[in-house]
Amino acid sequence: MYVIKAGWVRKALADLGYPAYLRPALIAVKIQGPVAILARFNVALSDLAYAGILYHLVLAGVAHLGVRKPKDAIPAAVGLVLLGASFLTQNVARDVPSPYAPVATEHRVILN
């Protein structure tokens, strides 16, 4: 949307009180963050991407609430829930675990 609807995004950023020059930086971050998480060629970079996306979603939600548009903060809230689920389950699917995410434990039942 930041690329296809550039004019609308510039207006939305201005309505929230942000300068229009943030749009190119947000485009780059919104592409690089998920790529760093999915590719996970560096665990520290992946964890940093999780943190960056967390801050972005929190600040986006707060910005919408600050201009009294709580309905527009719903996508950020949904994104936070999905990001949390992804972060909590990331070590299940990875060979190199993140030191910050909970480690899945294996439960064994021993029958005599």
N, C-alpha and C positions, 0 to 999 in steps of 0.2 A: 504494500500500500504506500510505503514511503517513496517508491519509485514511480508507480503507476499514477497515483493521485497526489503528485507533488504539491500542487496548489492548495489542495484541501489540507494536507499535512502542515504546510506553512501557516495557514490560517488557524488550524487547531493549536499549533505551538504558540502562536501569537496570543490566542484566546487564553491560554494557560499562563501567559506571561514569560514565555521562553523565546530567545532569539531564533530566527529562521536558520542561522548558520549551524545549528545543532543537527539539522536533518541529515547531512552527509555522514556525520559521525555516528548517528543512530543507525543509519543503514549499515555501516561497516560493523558495528557492534552486534546488531541483530543477526548478522550472517556469521560472523566469526565466533560468537559465543556457542551456539549450537554445534558448529563444526568442531570446535575444541572439545566439547563434551562427547560427541558421537565418535570422533576419530580417536580421541584419548591417546595421542602419541606421547603425552607428558601428563602425569597424574597431577602435578602441581598446577599446571596450566588449566586442566579440566576443573579442578577445585576453584581456581580463580574465576573461571567462566561461570560456574554456579553462583559464586558470590556476586559477580557483576550483574547477572540476570536477576538475582534476588533484589539487589539495590534498585535496579531499573524498574522492576515491577512494583516494589514498595513506593518508590518516588512517583511513579505514574499514578498509582491509586491515590496517594496523598494529594497530588496535584489536582486530580479531578474532584476530590472531596473539598479541597481548598477553594475551588471556584463554584462550589455548591451544585455539582453535577454528579451525585452519587451513583446514578444509573450507569454513567460512563466509566466508573471504577470497577464494574463487574468483571470485564475481561482481565484486568490486572489481578483480581482476587482468584479467578479461575486459574490463571497462569501460576499464581503462587501455590495453589493446591497441587497442580501438575508438577511444578518444579520440586516441591517437597517430596512427592511420591517418587520422582526420578532420582533425587538425591539419596533417599533412604534405601532404594533398591539397587543402586549402581554397583555395589560390590558383589552382588549375586551373579552378574553377567560379565565381570571383569577378572582377568588373570592377576593383575596388579591392583590390590585394593587401595582405596583412598583411606588415609589415616583418620580422616574426619567423619566419614560415614560409618554408621553402625555395621559391625561385622556379623554376617549371618552365621548362626551356630547350627551345628548338626546334632540332632537328637537321635540317639540309638536306643532301641528297646532290646534288652537281652532276655531271652527266654531260656529258662533252665529245663 
